[in-house]
C-alpha cells in the first residue's frame, strides 16, 4: 500500500508535534513543582506518621477529583468538540450543564468531607491509630473546598482540550504546583501538616478562575439556554453511563490499596505513595502529554470517519510509547536506590525510607510500559465513542487487582500491593490490544513482532551497560551519588540505546533524529497518513 503525506497533513502533524513538546515542557515543570511538594513532605515527615496522614488524606481527596476527570474527559470532550461546529449556543449550553452538574456532585462530596471526615477516615483507613485517624480527619475537613475547586477544574480542563487550547489548560496547573510548594515551605514550620489544606484551597481557587478566563462559554454561565438544546448533554450522559462503573471500581482499587497498606507497619503506605508519585511524574512528562494531544486528534478523525488515518496514528503512538518506555524502565529498575537516595534522602527521610521506597519503585517501574499503553488504548476506544469495552474489562481487572493484592499482602507485604496493580494492568492492555486490533481491522501486523524483538535487544543492552557502570558501594554524598550512581550510568545507557537504535534501524529513532534537525521530516515519519 502506497504511503504518502500531503502538505496539509504535514502541517497538522508539525502543529501536533509542537504542542506535544510544549505540553511536555509544561508537564516537566508541573512535575518538578509537584515533586518538590513531595520533597518538602519527605524532608519534614519522612515516612513517619504524618507522611502516612498526608498520603492517606490526599488519596481520598484526589480520588474524588480524578473521578470527575475520568468521567468528563472521555465523554464531554468529543461531544463538545462536535458542538463547536454548531451555532455558539450549543457549546455554551453544553458547558453550562456540564459545569453545574459537576458542581452539584462535588458540592455533596465536599460536604461529606467537611462534616463527616472522621467517618470517612475510619472506613477508608481502618488501620490508622487513633492519633493518625484524628489528624487525617482534620486534614480532610480542610481539603473539602479544594476538592470542589479542583473537581470543577477537571471540567474546564476538558473543555479547553476540546478547544485544542492544550497549553492554556496545562499552564495553570504548573503555577498551582509551584504555589503549593512555596506555601508549604513557608507554612509547614508554623501550621504543620494542616498548612497543606490551607495552601491547596487558595491555589485551587486561582486555578479554576484562570481556566474559566480562557473559556469563552464561561461568560454565559448565567444565561439559560433553550430547553430543547439538551441533546448534546444527553449524549455526554449516554457516554458517561458505562464509565461510571469503571471509574468507581478504578478508584475503589486505589482506595483498597491504601486500606490494605494502612494495616501494614507504619511507613509502608508512604513507601507505596512516594514510589507511585514518582512513576506518575514520569508518565505525565511523556506518555500522558503525548496521549492528551493524540486523543483530541483521534476524536476529530473518528468524527470525520477517517479510519485509516486514525489507525495509523494509534499504531505510530503505540510503537513510540514502547520504544521510549522499555529502556527507561530498565534504567529505573537498575538505578532505583540511587535515584530515591538523590531525590528524597534528607531530613526525616532516612536510609530505611530509601530502601522501602526503592522496593515499591522497582515494582511500579517494571510496569512503566503497561501504564503508558493503557492510557493510549483506553482513549483510542473513547475516540470511537466506545466507553463500554474499556470499562467492562477495566472492572474485571480491578477485581483481579484487589484479589491479587489481598492474596499477596501476607507473603509479600507492600510489594504484593504494587505487584498486583502491575499484573492486573498488564492483563487489561493485552485484552484491549486484541479487541482494538480486530476493531481497526488489523491494527498490528507482523512488523510489530520484529519491532518487539528489536526492543528486547535494546533493553538487554541498556540493562547490561547499567549493571556494568552502576556503583557497588552506596555513598552518603548527594553529589557523588548523583554523578557516579545516576548520571554516568544514565549516559552509558543512553549511548547503548542510541547505538542499538541506529544499528537496528529503528524507525522511531530516525524520526527523533530528524526531529532535532528537520522538524517536519520527523513529523512525516511519526505521522504518515495514507491517501
Secondary structure as UniProt FT lines:
FT   HELIX           7..45
FT   TURN            46..47
FT   HELIX           49..83
FT   TURN            84..85
FT   HELIX           88..115
FT   HELIX           117..124
FT   TURN            126..127
FT   HELIX           130..162
FT   TURN            163..164
FT   HELIX           166..191
FT   HELIX           192..194
FT   HELIX           195..214
FT   HELIX           216..220
FT   TURN            221..222
FT   TURN            227..228
FT   HELIX           231..262
FT   TURN            266..267
FT   HELIX           268..283
FT   HELIX           284..288
FT   HELIX           289..303
FT   TURN            304..305
FT   HELIX           307..334
FT   HELIX           336..344
FT   TURN            347..348
FT   HELIX           351..366
FT   HELIX           368..383
FT   TURN            384..385
FT   HELIX           388..412
FT   HELIX           414..439
FT   TURN            440..441
FT   HELIX           447..469
FT   HELIX           478..480
FT   HELIX           481..487
FT   HELIX           488..503
FT   TURN            504..505
FT   HELIX           507..517
FT   HELIX           519..526
//
